Amino acid sequence: MAQAALVETQIKEGQTLIDRLAHEGIVVTAAAWVKESESGDWYFYLATPLVGEDGATRSAYRRVNAVIREMEKEGFGMDPFNKKVIGPHDPIAKDMIAHRGRPGSPPTLFPGNRLGDLAVEEASIYPPLPTPEEQAGIQLWECGRMEFRPGIGPAGLCRGVVIDLDNQVVLRKTSYRGTMAKPRTLSPGQLEVTWTEGGAVRIAGSAAGQRWKWSQPHASWEEGGDPPESVLQTVVTAMG
């Protein structure tokens, strides 16, 4: 890949491959599109424990290429020769890990000109995959395009909003550290949504029976059953 800059297709293909490898049980410690200074070409770097401590890559390439061949049957278009596998302890991998963003964030543009001992012109480093708890929160809220996503942020950070159900607008926003606070006293027609690091979510309304809580360990609504679609849609609309 000799183009001057990455395009959206390559960014998406990289994430698609990372997700598929994880689904197939192949651990990806770090990943990035890297434009090498010497060649001027872009390569997709994958750091994985499949690479031996002695740097042997044959087993890693065999496993990863087998997955790519199956993906090609589904229309996946990344050229297998555009990737390179390295071990987790490779200096390149260590720099990739040190400069990646938070789970759920877009790839991070590397600010330096060397990854480990590799001279680079540019690099876009993918974030780590979210934990199941983080993913639960991200999936619930990602379509709302919120500035702060659940499951992301410093430990102990809670965020909340109060929503007017009729007008579908956010009335108040709060953030605090510590355990999730008790629900507020709400006026009729209002809804409070609180979420925490790790993906725990609570929705509480002013009417009787309007309380739902998302369980982190069980990845399900442990209290109140599934919220009505109208409630979820109102929350997403208000925070969009």
GIBEL-V170790 format. One record per backbone hydrogen bond with DSSP energy under -1.0 kcal/mol. CO is the residue of the C=O (numbers start at 0). NH is the residue of the N-H. E is the energy in kcal/mol with one decimal. If there is no record, write none. Layout:
<<CO NH E> <CO NH E>>
This chain:
<<0 41 -2.6> <6 10 -1.8> <7 11 -2.6> <8 12 -2.7> <9 13 -2.3> <10 14 -1.8> <11 15 -2.7> <12 16 -2.4> <13 17 -2.2> <14 18 -2.6> <15 19 -2.2> <16 20 -2.7> <17 21 -2.2> <18 22 -2.1> <19 23 -1.9> <20 25 -3.1> <21 24 -1.5> <29 46 -3.1> <30 125 -2.4> <31 44 -3.1> <32 123 -2.7> <33 42 -2.5> <34 120 -3.0> <35 39 -2.2> <40 35 -2.2> <42 33 -3.1> <43 83 -2.6> <44 31 -1.9> <45 85 -2.8> <46 28 -2.5> <46 29 -1.2> <47 50 -1.9> <51 54 -2.3> <55 51 -2.0> <56 60 -2.8> <57 61 -2.3> <58 62 -2.2> <59 63 -2.6> <60 64 -2.8> <61 65 -1.6> <62 66 -1.5> <63 67 -2.3> <64 68 -2.5> <65 69 -1.5> <66 70 -2.1> <67 71 -2.3> <70 73 -1.3> <70 75 -2.2> <71 74 -1.5> <78 81 -2.4> <79 82 -1.1> <81 43 -3.8> <83 45 -2.9> <85 47 -2.4> <86 89 -1.6> <89 93 -2.3> <90 94 -1.9> <91 95 -2.1> <92 96 -2.6> <93 97 -2.0> <94 98 -1.1> <101 104 -2.2> <107 124 -3.1> <112 119 -2.5> <114 117 -2.4> <117 114 -2.5> <118 36 -2.3> <121 34 -2.7> <122 109 -3.1> <123 32 -2.3> <124 107 -3.2> <130 134 -3.1> <131 135 -1.9> <132 136 -1.5> <133 137 -2.6> <134 138 -2.9> <135 139 -1.6> <136 140 -1.6> <137 141 -2.5> <140 143 -2.2> <141 144 -1.4> <148 151 -1.4> <153 156 -1.6> <155 177 -2.6> <156 196 -1.2> <157 175 -2.2> <158 194 -2.8> <159 173 -2.6> <160 192 -2.6> <161 170 -3.5> <161 171 -1.2> <162 190 -2.3> <163 167 -1.8> <168 163 -2.7> <171 161 -1.9> <173 159 -2.4> <175 157 -3.4> <186 189 -1.6> <188 164 -3.0> <189 205 -1.5> <190 162 -3.7> <191 203 -2.8> <192 160 -2.4> <193 201 -2.9> <194 158 -2.6> <195 150 -1.1> <195 198 -1.9> <199 195 -2.0> <200 213 -3.7> <201 193 -2.7> <202 211 -2.9> <203 191 -3.6> <206 209 -1.6> <208 210 -1.5> <209 204 -3.7> <211 202 -3.0> <212 221 -1.6> <212 222 -1.3> <214 218 -1.0> <219 214 -3.5> <222 212 -1.7> <227 231 -2.1> <228 232 -2.8> <229 233 -1.9> <230 234 -2.3> <231 235 -2.5> <232 236 -2.7> <233 237 -2.7> <234 238 -1.7> <236 239 -1.0>>
